[in-house]
Amino acid sequence: MSQFGQRNPKRPGVAFAGFMVPFVLLVLVVLAYTANFFADIGWHGGEYADAFLGVVIGAMVVGAVLKLLPPRLPWTSFGTGLLLAGTLGVVIIAVLCAVISIALSHTNLPF
């Protein structure tokens, strides 16, 4: 038991830091895409999408691994933040796919 009588102390600051690391990386990928930052090395939309997906999958895998650690370590709270940011990335991808599907279904383009 900790000095405050809690078995598993809550660490909201650590969880927030775990959320902010992949969130900032996702925002940087989007900003790099809008500024066409890596055009000199041949990056187009697909490479940025791969980077976005890589950050999402990486955050979810690392978060899941960190959640498997003993609960007294602060890394489990960091893993929670990573999992939340990874889930947010999955939701963003799903919304973008839905918006693109709806937009394409309302066009007169022949496929």
C-alpha positions in Angstrom: 0.0 0.0 0.0 1.1 3.5 -0.7 1.3 6.2 1.9 -2.2 7.4 0.9 -3.8 4.0 1.4 -4.3 3.2 -2.3 -3.2 0.0 -3.8 -2.9 1.3 -7.4 -2.2 5.0 -7.2 -3.7 7.0 -10.0 -1.2 9.0 -12.1 -3.2 11.3 -14.3 -0.1 13.3 -15.3 1.7 10.2 -16.5 -1.4 9.1 -18.5 -1.7 12.6 -20.0 2.0 12.4 -21.0 1.4 9.0 -22.6 -1.6 10.5 -24.5 0.3 13.6 -25.7 3.3 11.8 -27.1 1.5 10.0 -30.0 -1.1 12.8 -30.3 1.7 15.3 -31.0 3.3 12.8 -33.5 -0.1 12.5 -35.3 -0.5 16.2 -35.4 3.1 16.6 -36.8 2.3 14.0 -39.5 -0.8 15.9 -40.5 1.1 19.2 -40.5 3.9 17.7 -42.6 1.3 16.5 -45.1 -0.3 19.9 -45.4 3.0 21.7 -45.8 4.3 19.0 -48.1 7.4 18.8 -45.9 9.0 15.7 -47.3 8.2 16.3 -51.0 12.0 16.6 -51.7 12.5 13.0 -50.8 9.5 11.8 -52.9 6.8 11.6 -50.2 3.2 11.8 -51.5 -0.1 11.2 -49.7 0.5 7.5 -49.2 3.7 7.9 -47.3 2.0 10.3 -44.9 -0.9 7.9 -44.5 1.6 5.1 -43.7 3.3 7.3 -41.1 0.0 8.2 -39.5 -1.0 4.5 -39.4 2.5 3.6 -38.1 2.1 6.0 -35.2 -1.4 4.7 -34.4 -0.4 1.0 -34.5 2.9 1.7 -32.6 1.0 3.6 -29.8 -1.5 0.8 -29.4 1.2 -2.0 -29.4 3.5 -0.2 -27.0 0.6 0.9 -24.8 -0.7 -2.7 -24.6 2.8 -4.0 -23.7 3.2 -1.3 -21.0 -0.2 -2.2 -19.5 1.1 -5.8 -19.0 3.7 -4.5 -16.5 3.1 -4.7 -12.8 0.4 -2.1 -11.7 2.6 -0.3 -9.2 4.9 1.1 -12.0 4.0 4.4 -13.6 4.5 2.9 -17.0 1.1 1.3 -16.8 -0.5 4.7 -16.7 1.7 5.9 -19.6 0.4 2.8 -21.5 -3.1 3.9 -20.8 -2.4 7.2 -22.4 -0.8 5.5 -25.4 -3.8 3.3 -25.8 -6.2 6.3 -25.7 -4.2 8.2 -28.3 -4.1 5.1 -30.5 -7.8 4.7 -30.2 -8.3 8.3 -31.1 -6.2 7.7 -34.2 -8.3 4.7 -35.2 -11.4 6.8 -34.8 -10.0 9.5 -37.0 -9.1 7.0 -39.7 -12.6 5.5 -39.5 -14.2 8.9 -39.8 -12.1 9.8 -42.8 -12.9 6.6 -44.5 -16.6 7.2 -43.9 -16.4 10.8 -45.2 -14.6 9.7 -48.3 -17.0 6.8 -49.0 -20.0 9.2 -48.6 -18.4 11.8 -50.8 -17.6 9.2 -53.5 -21.2 7.8 -53.4 -22.6 11.3 -54.1 -20.4 12.0 -57.2 -21.3 11.3 -60.8 -17.8 9.8 -61.6 -17.9 6.5 -63.4 -16.0 3.8 -61.6 
